[in-house]
């Protein structure tokens, strides 16, 4: 019998959206070209070669290792790519993703990734060409709404601030903004100006954001309204409290 992962409990819309994010069952919302993606990441010039930190694995002549026989390297590791990062901030006002569920999505569905989860931002580090494949997935799909989220390598402030008058999340470095009904980005993730305006599509409406969010909020879907989720969280914390500090008990 095939194993079916049980990603997350609950019957409310945030629970269902969490399962979608964790399983990578994501709706594509927009197209971002490879060149535009490379430009906003800011790690290399669009069209340039990938810098490397070591020769391709096939040329290194490493000693035999049974683990290498079992684990196939990612394309970036095989080529010797350097490690680079992408970081996102998501508004607390019903953005589709939260830092934890960005990390769950990355760790469950991609190899060779090091996710970092903080209160208002989430960073993923991996080999450069692997990073671009991952970034394209999160930039083009429902996990990111560019009105309520931002690619921010530094100066991430804004996730907990009230939305601007146009309904978008504040960005201290003004990397992306609403122009003509679309979100455009004309700086890379650390705020360095780029030679283009990258069109990231239309932001979703307030009502659509309330349906797509993974957040529980008392003014939308409250945490306590999902009995199964409450029971799950209480069980995790009870077991962690009882046995977390004394595994032998």
Secondary structure, DSSP 8 states (H G I E B T S, - for coil): ----------SSHHHHHHHHHHHT---B-----HHHHHHHH-SS-TT----BSS--GGGT-----HHHHHS---HHHHHTB-EEEEEEEE-TTT-S--HHHHHHHHHHH-SS-EEEE-SS-EEEEEEHHHHHHHHHHHHHBTT--TTTEEE-SS--TTTTS---TTS----TT--EEEETTEEEEEE-TTS-EEEEEEE------HHHHHHH-----TTSS-GGG-HHHHHHHHHHHHHHHHHSS-TT-
